[in-house]
Amino acid sequence: MVIELLKTIKYIVKSIIIGISSILIFNFVGQFFNISLPFNILAIILIGFFRLPGFIILLIVLIL
């Protein structure tokens, strides 16, 4: 039971780190093309947990 809880916490922390780093890297590269993603908790969670589909959804919403 404790091991499952630790695995869940590890997954959540890893997802948050992936979301933050993805947004920072995209904003760093996007400054040359004058585009950026919002750096807020919703974007971090969306990219962190849904990975590439979440990133694409966020870009589509940004364009519209």
C-alpha positions as CSV (number, residue, x, y, z in Angstrom):
1,M,0.0,0.0,0.0
2,V,2.8,2.4,0.8
3,I,4.7,1.4,-2.3
4,E,1.6,2.2,-4.5
5,L,1.4,5.6,-2.8
6,L,5.1,6.3,-3.5
7,K,4.7,5.3,-7.1
8,T,1.7,7.7,-7.5
9,I,3.6,10.6,-5.9
10,K,6.6,9.9,-8.1
11,Y,4.4,9.9,-11.2
12,I,2.8,13.2,-10.2
13,V,6.1,14.9,-9.4
14,K,7.6,13.6,-12.7
15,S,4.6,14.9,-14.7
16,I,4.9,18.3,-13.1
17,I,8.6,18.5,-13.9
18,I,7.9,17.4,-17.5
19,G,5.2,20.0,-17.8
20,I,7.4,22.8,-16.5
21,S,10.4,22.0,-18.6
22,S,8.3,21.6,-21.7
23,I,6.7,25.0,-21.3
24,L,10.1,26.6,-20.5
25,I,11.8,25.1,-23.5
26,F,8.9,26.0,-25.9
27,N,8.9,29.6,-24.6
28,F,12.6,29.8,-25.0
29,V,12.4,28.7,-28.6
30,G,9.1,30.5,-29.3
31,Q,10.6,33.9,-28.4
32,F,12.3,33.8,-31.8
33,F,8.9,33.3,-33.5
34,N,7.0,35.6,-31.2
35,I,4.8,32.9,-29.6
36,S,4.7,31.6,-26.1
37,L,2.6,29.3,-23.9
38,P,1.1,30.6,-20.6
39,F,3.0,29.5,-17.6
40,N,0.2,28.6,-15.2
41,I,-0.8,25.6,-13.2
42,L,-3.5,24.5,-15.8
43,A,-1.0,24.4,-18.6
44,I,1.6,22.6,-16.5
45,I,-1.0,19.9,-15.5
46,L,-2.3,19.6,-19.1
47,I,1.1,19.1,-20.6
48,G,2.4,17.1,-17.7
49,F,-0.3,14.5,-17.6
50,F,-1.4,14.3,-21.2
51,R,2.2,14.9,-22.6
52,L,2.1,15.5,-26.4
53,P,-1.7,15.5,-26.9
54,G,-2.0,18.1,-24.1
55,F,0.8,20.2,-25.7
56,I,-1.0,20.1,-29.0
57,I,-4.4,21.0,-27.4
58,L,-2.8,23.9,-25.7
59,L,-1.2,25.1,-28.9
60,I,-4.6,24.9,-30.7
61,V,-6.3,26.9,-28.0
62,L,-3.5,29.4,-28.2
63,I,-3.9,29.8,-31.9
64,L,-7.6,30.2,-31.8
